[in-house]
Amino acid sequence: MLYAEAIEAVKRTAAEAAKRAVDPVDVARIVEHALTAARPRTRYVVGREAKFRAAMALLVPDRVRDNLVAKAMGLPKTAPSAPPKAGEGAWG
């Protein structure tokens, strides 16, 4: 399959992220605050990893950040060189 390596990398990353997920109670507290605040913020960031990513978004250029994420996920360095044949693509 054309994107098999990338799909597997995303699956591994999602499984690892699920292990580090923010406690739903913490998320619910933030949602409650957002719904009841007289002047709610436009964005809320919950959890250490999300706060780190938000800081990175402010400090690191998009292309650098994209490369760091791809490397951390173990994604292939280059895209497949040939388009899929009929029936072999992601939807095939």
Backbone atoms as SQL, in Angstrom:
CREATE TABLE atoms (id INTEGER PRIMARY KEY, chain TEXT, resi INTEGER, resn TEXT, atom TEXT, x REAL, y REAL, z REAL);
INSERT INTO atoms VALUES
  (1, 'A', 1, 'MET', 'N', 0.847, -1.174, 0.000),
  (2, 'A', 1, 'MET', 'CA', 0.000, 0.000, 0.000),
  (3, 'A', 1, 'MET', 'C', 0.896, 1.242, 0.000),
  (4, 'A', 2, 'LEU', 'N', 0.482, 2.243, -0.709),
  (5, 'A', 2, 'LEU', 'CA', 1.278, 3.436, -0.939),
  (6, 'A', 2, 'LEU', 'C', 1.689, 4.142, 0.351),
  (7, 'A', 3, 'TYR', 'N', 0.769, 4.322, 1.267),
  (8, 'A', 3, 'TYR', 'CA', 1.049, 5.078, 2.481),
  (9, 'A', 3, 'TYR', 'C', 1.105, 4.190, 3.719),
  (10, 'A', 4, 'ALA', 'N', 1.361, 2.916, 3.554),
  (11, 'A', 4, 'ALA', 'CA', 1.332, 1.959, 4.670),
  (12, 'A', 4, 'ALA', 'C', 2.282, 2.367, 5.794),
  (13, 'A', 5, 'GLU', 'N', 3.484, 2.780, 5.461),
  (14, 'A', 5, 'GLU', 'CA', 4.466, 3.154, 6.482),
  (15, 'A', 5, 'GLU', 'C', 3.984, 4.363, 7.282),
  (16, 'A', 6, 'ALA', 'N', 3.449, 5.349, 6.595),
  (17, 'A', 6, 'ALA', 'CA', 2.950, 6.549, 7.284),
  (18, 'A', 6, 'ALA', 'C', 1.725, 6.225, 8.129),
  (19, 'A', 7, 'ILE', 'N', 0.841, 5.382, 7.619),
  (20, 'A', 7, 'ILE', 'CA', -0.359, 5.009, 8.370),
  (21, 'A', 7, 'ILE', 'C', 0.030, 4.278, 9.649),
  (22, 'A', 8, 'GLU', 'N', 0.986, 3.372, 9.561),
  (23, 'A', 8, 'GLU', 'CA', 1.440, 2.642, 10.753),
  (24, 'A', 8, 'GLU', 'C', 2.077, 3.597, 11.765),
  (25, 'A', 9, 'ALA', 'N', 2.835, 4.572, 11.285),
  (26, 'A', 9, 'ALA', 'CA', 3.451, 5.556, 12.183),
  (27, 'A', 9, 'ALA', 'C', 2.381, 6.355, 12.925),
  (28, 'A', 10, 'VAL', 'N', 1.326, 6.735, 12.221),
  (29, 'A', 10, 'VAL', 'CA', 0.239, 7.484, 12.849),
  (30, 'A', 10, 'VAL', 'C', -0.482, 6.618, 13.878),
  (31, 'A', 11, 'LYS', 'N', -0.705, 5.351, 13.555),
  (32, 'A', 11, 'LYS', 'CA', -1.355, 4.445, 14.511),
  (33, 'A', 11, 'LYS', 'C', -0.521, 4.292, 15.776),
  (34, 'A', 12, 'ARG', 'N', 0.792, 4.115, 15.627),
  (35, 'A', 12, 'ARG', 'CA', 1.680, 3.994, 16.801),
  (36, 'A', 12, 'ARG', 'C', 1.645, 5.259, 17.635),
  (37, 'A', 13, 'THR', 'N', 1.701, 6.404, 16.973),
  (38, 'A', 13, 'THR', 'CA', 1.703, 7.671, 17.678),
  (39, 'A', 13, 'THR', 'C', 0.381, 7.885, 18.418),
  (40, 'A', 14, 'ALA', 'N', -0.727, 7.532, 17.787),
  (41, 'A', 14, 'ALA', 'CA', -2.038, 7.680, 18.430),
  (42, 'A', 14, 'ALA', 'C', -2.143, 6.789, 19.660),
  (43, 'A', 15, 'ALA', 'N', -1.627, 5.573, 19.579),
  (44, 'A', 15, 'ALA', 'CA', -1.670, 4.661, 20.724),
  (45, 'A', 15, 'ALA', 'C', -0.836, 5.208, 21.884),
  (46, 'A', 16, 'GLU', 'N', 0.328, 5.749, 21.579),
  (47, 'A', 16, 'GLU', 'CA', 1.178, 6.335, 22.626),
  (48, 'A', 16, 'GLU', 'C', 0.526, 7.584, 23.212),
  (49, 'A', 17, 'ALA', 'N', -0.076, 8.404, 22.375),
  (50, 'A', 17, 'ALA', 'CA', -0.738, 9.626, 22.855),
  (51, 'A', 17, 'ALA', 'C', -1.902, 9.285, 23.772),
  (52, 'A', 18, 'ALA', 'N', -2.608, 8.220, 23.467),
  (53, 'A', 18, 'ALA', 'CA', -3.743, 7.813, 24.303),
  (54, 'A', 18, 'ALA', 'C', -3.279, 7.475, 25.715),
  (55, 'A', 19, 'LYS', 'N', -2.079, 6.923, 25.838),
  (56, 'A', 19, 'LYS', 'CA', -1.539, 6.584, 27.159),
  (57, 'A', 19, 'LYS', 'C', -1.233, 7.839, 27.981),
  (58, 'A', 20, 'ARG', 'N', -0.922, 8.932, 27.298),
  (59, 'A', 20, 'ARG', 'CA', -0.556, 10.184, 27.975),
  (60, 'A', 20, 'ARG', 'C', -1.702, 11.195, 27.981),
  (61, 'A', 21, 'ALA', 'N', -2.881, 10.762, 27.632),
  (62, 'A', 21, 'ALA', 'CA', -4.013, 11.681, 27.482),
  (63, 'A', 21, 'ALA', 'C', -4.322, 12.422, 28.781),
  (64, 'A', 22, 'VAL', 'N', -4.838, 13.606, 28.631),
  (65, 'A', 22, 'VAL', 'CA', -5.245, 14.428, 29.768),
  (66, 'A', 22, 'VAL', 'C', -6.461, 13.786, 30.430),
  (67, 'A', 23, 'ASP', 'N', -6.514, 13.862, 31.731),
  (68, 'A', 23, 'ASP', 'CA', -7.645, 13.322, 32.487),
  (69, 'A', 23, 'ASP', 'C', -8.927, 14.042, 32.052),
  (70, 'A', 24, 'PRO', 'N', -9.963, 13.309, 31.698),
  (71, 'A', 24, 'PRO', 'CA', -11.219, 13.934, 31.270),
  (72, 'A', 24, 'PRO', 'C', -11.801, 14.900, 32.307),
  (73, 'A', 25, 'VAL', 'N', -11.544, 14.657, 33.591),
  (74, 'A', 25, 'VAL', 'CA', -12.031, 15.563, 34.637),
  (75, 'A', 25, 'VAL', 'C', -11.374, 16.930, 34.485),
  (76, 'A', 26, 'ASP', 'N', -10.087, 16.948, 34.164),
  (77, 'A', 26, 'ASP', 'CA', -9.393, 18.226, 33.946),
  (78, 'A', 26, 'ASP', 'C', -9.985, 18.970, 32.759),
  (79, 'A', 27, 'VAL', 'N', -10.280, 18.248, 31.703),
  (80, 'A', 27, 'VAL', 'CA', -10.896, 18.865, 30.522),
  (81, 'A', 27, 'VAL', 'C', -12.273, 19.404, 30.871),
  (82, 'A', 28, 'ALA', 'N', -13.051, 18.629, 31.617),
  (83, 'A', 28, 'ALA', 'CA', -14.398, 19.057, 31.999),
  (84, 'A', 28, 'ALA', 'C', -14.354, 20.338, 32.832),
  (85, 'A', 29, 'ARG', 'N', -13.370, 20.454, 33.722),
  (86, 'A', 29, 'ARG', 'CA', -13.234, 21.687, 34.537),
  (87, 'A', 29, 'ARG', 'C', -12.997, 22.907, 33.644),
  (88, 'A', 30, 'ILE', 'N', -12.150, 22.734, 32.641),
  (89, 'A', 30, 'ILE', 'CA', -11.856, 23.855, 31.729),
  (90, 'A', 30, 'ILE', 'C', -13.091, 24.196, 30.901),
  (91, 'A', 31, 'VAL', 'N', -13.793, 23.187, 30.442),
  (92, 'A', 31, 'VAL', 'CA', -15.015, 23.429, 29.664),
  (93, 'A', 31, 'VAL', 'C', -16.045, 24.149, 30.526),
  (94, 'A', 32, 'GLU', 'N', -16.202, 23.704, 31.762),
  (95, 'A', 32, 'GLU', 'CA', -17.147, 24.363, 32.672),
  (96, 'A', 32, 'GLU', 'C', -16.767, 25.832, 32.862),
  (97, 'A', 33, 'HIS', 'N', -15.476, 26.083, 33.059),
  (98, 'A', 33, 'HIS', 'CA', -15.023, 27.466, 33.218),
  (99, 'A', 33, 'HIS', 'C', -15.334, 28.286, 31.962),
  (100, 'A', 34, 'ALA', 'N', -15.050, 27.698, 30.806),
  (101, 'A', 34, 'ALA', 'CA', -15.298, 28.415, 29.547),
  (102, 'A', 34, 'ALA', 'C', -16.775, 28.740, 29.372),
  (103, 'A', 35, 'LEU', 'N', -17.638, 27.827, 29.803),
  (104, 'A', 35, 'LEU', 'CA', -19.084, 28.032, 29.639),
  (105, 'A', 35, 'LEU', 'C', -19.673, 28.989, 30.655),
  (106, 'A', 36, 'THR', 'N', -19.021, 29.137, 31.783),
  (107, 'A', 36, 'THR', 'CA', -19.594, 29.971, 32.855),
  (108, 'A', 36, 'THR', 'C', -18.858, 31.294, 33.063),
  (109, 'A', 37, 'ALA', 'N', -17.729, 31.484, 32.437),
  (110, 'A', 37, 'ALA', 'CA', -16.959, 32.717, 32.614),
  (111, 'A', 37, 'ALA', 'C', -17.704, 33.903, 32.012),
  (112, 'A', 38, 'ALA', 'N', -17.612, 35.027, 32.688),
  (113, 'A', 38, 'ALA', 'CA', -18.236, 36.241, 32.175),
  (114, 'A', 38, 'ALA', 'C', -17.579, 36.669, 30.860),
  (115, 'A', 39, 'ARG', 'N', -16.280, 36.499, 30.783),
  (116, 'A', 39, 'ARG', 'CA', -15.530, 36.826, 29.569),
  (117, 'A', 39, 'ARG', 'C', -14.593, 35.672, 29.237),
  (118, 'A', 40, 'PRO', 'N', -15.117, 34.620, 28.619),
  (119, 'A', 40, 'PRO', 'CA', -14.271, 33.460, 28.324),
  (120, 'A', 40, 'PRO', 'C', -13.208, 33.783, 27.277),
  (121, 'A', 41, 'ARG', 'N', -12.099, 33.101, 27.394),
  (122, 'A', 41, 'ARG', 'CA', -11.029, 33.253, 26.403),
  (123, 'A', 41, 'ARG', 'C', -11.471, 32.589, 25.096),
  (124, 'A', 42, 'THR', 'N', -10.810, 32.935, 24.023),
  (125, 'A', 42, 'THR', 'CA', -11.127, 32.304, 22.738),
  (126, 'A', 42, 'THR', 'C', -10.489, 30.930, 22.610),
  (127, 'A', 43, 'ARG', 'N', -9.425, 30.672, 23.361),
  (128, 'A', 43, 'ARG', 'CA', -8.726, 29.388, 23.312),
  (129, 'A', 43, 'ARG', 'C', -8.374, 28.955, 24.728),
  (130, 'A', 44, 'TYR', 'N', -8.469, 27.654, 24.949),
  (131, 'A', 44, 'TYR', 'CA', -8.040, 27.048, 26.209),
  (132, 'A', 44, 'TYR', 'C', -7.117, 25.890, 25.871),
  (133, 'A', 45, 'VAL', 'N', -6.027, 25.790, 26.596),
  (134, 'A', 45, 'VAL', 'CA', -5.068, 24.717, 26.389),
  (135, 'A', 45, 'VAL', 'C', -5.036, 23.888, 27.668),
  (136, 'A', 46, 'VAL', 'N', -5.276, 22.585, 27.528),
  (137, 'A', 46, 'VAL', 'CA', -5.359, 21.705, 28.691),
  (138, 'A', 46, 'VAL', 'C', -4.250, 20.668, 28.609),
  (139, 'A', 47, 'GLY', 'N', -3.460, 20.570, 29.653),
  (140, 'A', 47, 'GLY', 'CA', -2.422, 19.549, 29.733),
  (141, 'A', 47, 'GLY', 'C', -1.047, 20.071, 29.375),
  (142, 'A', 48, 'ARG', 'N', -0.061, 19.394, 29.928),
  (143, 'A', 48, 'ARG', 'CA', 1.335, 19.807, 29.746),
  (144, 'A', 48, 'ARG', 'C', 1.762, 19.710, 28.277),
  (145, 'A', 49, 'GLU', 'N', 1.418, 18.606, 27.623),
  (146, 'A', 49, 'GLU', 'CA', 1.836, 18.425, 26.230),
  (147, 'A', 49, 'GLU', 'C', 1.197, 19.483, 25.329),
  (148, 'A', 50, 'ALA', 'N', -0.071, 19.785, 25.557),
  (149, 'A', 50, 'ALA', 'CA', -0.755, 20.803, 24.750),
  (150, 'A', 50, 'ALA', 'C', -0.138, 22.176, 24.978),
  (151, 'A', 51, 'LYS', 'N', 0.234, 22.459, 26.219),
  (152, 'A', 51, 'LYS', 'CA', 0.868, 23.756, 26.512),
  (153, 'A', 51, 'LYS', 'C', 2.231, 23.853, 25.836),
  (154, 'A', 52, 'PHE', 'N', 2.953, 22.739, 25.841),
  (155, 'A', 52, 'PHE', 'CA', 4.254, 22.707, 25.162),
  (156, 'A', 52, 'PHE', 'C', 4.076, 22.954, 23.663),
  (157, 'A', 53, 'ARG', 'N', 3.084, 22.288, 23.062),
  (158, 'A', 53, 'ARG', 'CA', 2.836, 22.474, 21.624),
  (159, 'A', 53, 'ARG', 'C', 2.408, 23.909, 21.311),
  (160, 'A', 54, 'ALA', 'N', 1.617, 24.501, 22.181),
  (161, 'A', 54, 'ALA', 'CA', 1.190, 25.890, 21.959),
  (162, 'A', 54, 'ALA', 'C', 2.390, 26.829, 22.004),
  (163, 'A', 55, 'ALA', 'N', 3.296, 26.587, 22.948),
  (164, 'A', 55, 'ALA', 'CA', 4.511, 27.412, 23.042),
  (165, 'A', 55, 'ALA', 'C', 5.374, 27.216, 21.801),
  (166, 'A', 56, 'MET', 'N', 5.496, 25.967, 21.355),
  (167, 'A', 56, 'MET', 'CA', 6.283, 25.688, 20.143),
  (168, 'A', 56, 'MET', 'C', 5.697, 26.431, 18.947),
  (169, 'A', 57, 'ALA', 'N', 4.380, 26.485, 18.869),
  (170, 'A', 57, 'ALA', 'CA', 3.731, 27.164, 17.742),
  (171, 'A', 57, 'ALA', 'C', 4.096, 28.643, 17.704),
  (172, 'A', 58, 'LEU', 'N', 4.312, 29.219, 18.871),
  (173, 'A', 58, 'LEU', 'CA', 4.675, 30.634, 18.934),
  (174, 'A', 58, 'LEU', 'C', 6.160, 30.872, 18.640),
  (175, 'A', 59, 'LEU', 'N', 6.996, 29.895, 18.992),
  (176, 'A', 59, 'LEU', 'CA', 8.440, 30.114, 18.950),
  (177, 'A', 59, 'LEU', 'C', 9.163, 29.486, 17.765),
  (178, 'A', 60, 'VAL', 'N', 8.580, 28.461, 17.165),
  (179, 'A', 60, 'VAL', 'CA', 9.278, 27.697, 16.127),
  (180, 'A', 60, 'VAL', 'C', 8.518, 27.822, 14.804),
  (181, 'A', 61, 'PRO', 'N', 9.228, 28.075, 13.712),
  (182, 'A', 61, 'PRO', 'CA', 8.565, 28.169, 12.409),
  (183, 'A', 61, 'PRO', 'C', 7.832, 26.866, 12.050),
  (184, 'A', 62, 'ASP', 'N', 6.770, 26.999, 11.273),
  (185, 'A', 62, 'ASP', 'CA', 5.934, 25.847, 10.911),
  (186, 'A', 62, 'ASP', 'C', 6.729, 24.695, 10.301),
  (187, 'A', 63, 'ARG', 'N', 7.589, 24.983, 9.342),
  (188, 'A', 63, 'ARG', 'CA', 8.333, 23.909, 8.667),
  (189, 'A', 63, 'ARG', 'C', 9.239, 23.159, 9.640),
  (190, 'A', 64, 'VAL', 'N', 9.866, 23.875, 10.539),
  (191, 'A', 64, 'VAL', 'CA', 10.726, 23.229, 11.534),
  (192, 'A', 64, 'VAL', 'C', 9.876, 22.358, 12.451),
  (193, 'A', 65, 'ARG', 'N', 8.756, 22.906, 12.890),
  (194, 'A', 65, 'ARG', 'CA', 7.847, 22.161, 13.772),
  (195, 'A', 65, 'ARG', 'C', 7.308, 20.919, 13.065),
  (196, 'A', 66, 'ASP', 'N', 6.925, 21.051, 11.807),
  (197, 'A', 66, 'ASP', 'CA', 6.436, 19.907, 11.042),
  (198, 'A', 66, 'ASP', 'C', 7.500, 18.819, 10.955),
  (199, 'A', 67, 'ASN', 'N', 8.733, 19.208, 10.718),
  (200, 'A', 67, 'ASN', 'CA', 9.824, 18.225, 10.633),
  (201, 'A', 67, 'ASN', 'C', 10.067, 17.551, 11.973),
  (202, 'A', 68, 'LEU', 'N', 9.991, 18.294, 13.056),
  (203, 'A', 68, 'LEU', 'CA', 10.164, 17.708, 14.387),
  (204, 'A', 68, 'LEU', 'C', 9.068, 16.695, 14.684),
  (205, 'A', 69, 'VAL', 'N', 7.836, 17.048, 14.349),
  (206, 'A', 69, 'VAL', 'CA', 6.708, 16.137, 14.582),
  (207, 'A', 69, 'VAL', 'C', 6.854, 14.886, 13.731),
  (208, 'A', 70, 'ALA', 'N', 7.197, 15.053, 12.468),
  (209, 'A', 70, 'ALA', 'CA', 7.359, 13.903, 11.572),
  (210, 'A', 70, 'ALA', 'C', 8.459, 12.975, 12.079),
  (211, 'A', 71, 'LYS', 'N', 9.553, 13.548, 12.541),
  (212, 'A', 71, 'LYS', 'CA', 10.656, 12.737, 13.059),
  (213, 'A', 71, 'LYS', 'C', 10.222, 12.005, 14.334),
  (214, 'A', 72, 'ALA', 'N', 9.537, 12.695, 15.227),
  (215, 'A', 72, 'ALA', 'CA', 9.071, 12.073, 16.464),
  (216, 'A', 72, 'ALA', 'C', 8.092, 10.940, 16.195),
  (217, 'A', 73, 'MET', 'N', 7.298, 11.084, 15.144),
  (218, 'A', 73, 'MET', 'CA', 6.315, 10.054, 14.788),
  (219, 'A', 73, 'MET', 'C', 6.931, 8.909, 14.002),
  (220, 'A', 74, 'GLY', 'N', 8.143, 9.091, 13.505),
  (221, 'A', 74, 'GLY', 'CA', 8.768, 8.065, 12.687),
  (222, 'A', 74, 'GLY', 'C', 8.206, 7.999, 11.287),
  (223, 'A', 75, 'LEU', 'N', 7.714, 9.131, 10.798),
  (224, 'A', 75, 'LEU', 'CA', 7.182, 9.166, 9.435),
  (225, 'A', 75, 'LEU', 'C', 8.317, 9.077, 8.425),
  (226, 'A', 76, 'PRO', 'N', 8.034, 8.529, 7.241),
  (227, 'A', 76, 'PRO', 'CA', 9.071, 8.474, 6.203),
  (228, 'A', 76, 'PRO', 'C', 9.527, 9.884, 5.845),
  (229, 'A', 77, 'LYS', 'N', 10.796, 10.008, 5.477),
  (230, 'A', 77, 'LYS', 'CA', 11.342, 11.338, 5.176),
  (231, 'A', 77, 'LYS', 'C', 10.809, 11.908, 3.877),
  (232, 'A', 78, 'THR', 'N', 10.448, 11.053, 2.943),
  (233, 'A', 78, 'THR', 'CA', 9.942, 11.535, 1.658),
  (234, 'A', 78, 'THR', 'C', 8.614, 10.865, 1.347),
  (235, 'A', 79, 'ALA', 'N', 7.856, 11.533, 0.533),
  (236, 'A', 79, 'ALA', 'CA', 6.585, 10.971, 0.080),
  (237, 'A', 79, 'ALA', 'C', 6.869, 9.887, -0.945),
  (238, 'A', 80, 'PRO', 'N', 5.941, 8.970, -1.138),
  (239, 'A', 80, 'PRO', 'CA', 6.125, 7.956, -2.187),
  (240, 'A', 80, 'PRO', 'C', 6.381, 8.632, -3.522),
  (241, 'A', 81, 'SER', 'N', 7.256, 8.027, -4.336),
  (242, 'A', 81, 'SER', 'CA', 7.665, 8.676, -5.585),
  (243, 'A', 81, 'SER', 'C', 6.672, 8.505, -6.725),
  (244, 'A', 82, 'ALA', 'N', 5.818, 7.508, -6.641),
  (245, 'A', 82, 'ALA', 'CA', 4.881, 7.272, -7.739),
  (246, 'A', 82, 'ALA', 'C', 3.452, 7.285, -7.215),
  (247, 'A', 83, 'PRO', 'N', 2.546, 7.838, -8.006),
  (248, 'A', 83, 'PRO', 'CA', 1.143, 7.807, -7.581),
  (249, 'A', 83, 'PRO', 'C', 0.622, 6.375, -7.597),
  (250, 'A', 84, 'PRO', 'N', -0.397, 6.082, -6.821),
  (251, 'A', 84, 'PRO', 'CA', -0.916, 4.710, -6.802),
  (252, 'A', 84, 'PRO', 'C', -1.601, 4.352, -8.112),
  (253, 'A', 85, 'LYS', 'N', -1.557, 3.078, -8.433),
  (254, 'A', 85, 'LYS', 'CA', -2.308, 2.579, -9.582),
  (255, 'A', 85, 'LYS', 'C', -3.754, 2.417, -9.153),
  (256, 'A', 86, 'ALA', 'N', -4.631, 2.313, -10.099),
  (257, 'A', 86, 'ALA', 'CA', -6.054, 2.155, -9.797),
  (258, 'A', 86, 'ALA', 'C', -6.248, 0.998, -8.825),
  (259, 'A', 87, 'GLY', 'N', -6.967, 1.259, -7.733),
  (260, 'A', 87, 'GLY', 'CA', -7.259, 0.220, -6.752),
  (261, 'A', 87, 'GLY', 'C', -6.175, 0.025, -5.709),
  (262, 'A', 88, 'GLU', 'N', -5.053, 0.745, -5.803),
  (263, 'A', 88, 'GLU', 'CA', -3.956, 0.577, -4.853),
  (264, 'A', 88, 'GLU', 'C', -3.819, 1.759, -3.902),
  (265, 'A', 89, 'GLY', 'N', -4.620, 2.795, -4.051),
  (266, 'A', 89, 'GLY', 'CA', -4.479, 3.987, -3.224),
  (267, 'A', 89, 'GLY', 'C', -5.075, 3.807, -1.856),
  (268, 'A', 90, 'ALA', 'N', -5.121, 4.872, -1.119),
  (269, 'A', 90, 'ALA', 'CA', -5.642, 4.842, 0.243),
  (270, 'A', 90, 'ALA', 'C', -7.086, 4.395, 0.268),
  (271, 'A', 91, 'TRP', 'N', -7.836, 4.623, -0.808),
  (272, 'A', 91, 'TRP', 'CA', -9.245, 4.266, -0.846),
  (273, 'A', 91, 'TRP', 'C', -9.486, 2.954, -1.583),
  (274, 'A', 92, 'GLY', 'N', -8.415, 2.347, -2.121),
  (275, 'A', 92, 'GLY', 'CA', -8.545, 1.164, -2.945),
  (276, 'A', 92, 'GLY', 'C', -8.671, -0.060, -2.161);
